[in-house]
């Protein structure tokens, strides 16, 4: 199994909801999705990646 980490400031907000993106978005995002966030989610699906920080509950959401 190979691991690939991609980091950067993509100016994308993937938002709180993960409807249609359950495989790549864990449901613990925040705010409203913008166009750049939609592009990130689509790229994650296309390249079999995940937006990993959305799979963990944030402290202010506990």
N, C-alpha and C positions, 0 to 999 in steps of 0.2 A: 504494500500500500504506500503510495506516495502522498506527501502532504504539500499543499501549495497555500501560501499565505499572501494575500494581496492587501496592501494598506495604502491609505492616501486620503486626501480631502477631496471627495467627489462632489461636494455641495449637494448631496442627495439625502432627502429625508424619506425613509421607507415607511414611516407612519406607524400607528398603533395597530391597525388591523392587518391580518395576514390572509384575508379571503382571496383565494386563487393562487396564493404563493405559500401554502402551508409547508411545502418541502424545503423552502429556502428561508422562510421567515418564521421565527419561533413564537410570534405573538406577543412579545414583550417590548415592542417598539414604543415610541411616544409621538404625539403630535399628529400632523396631517401629512400624508404622502405628497411629494411634489413630482414634477416631471422627471427630474434627475433621479429621484428615488425609484420611480417606475423603471427607468433604464437600468439601474443597478439590479433590481429584482429580476428583470428580464435577462440580463447578462448572467446572473447567478443560475438561473434555470438553464440557459443555453450551454453553460460551461460546467454544469453539475457542481456548483459551489453553494455556500450558505452564508447568510448575513449573521454571523455567529453571535454578535452582541444582542440580537433579538431573541435568543434562546435562554436568556438569563433575566430573572426579575431584578429590577433596579431597587436600590435601598429605599428611595422615596415612594416606591409602589408597594412596599410591604405593609 
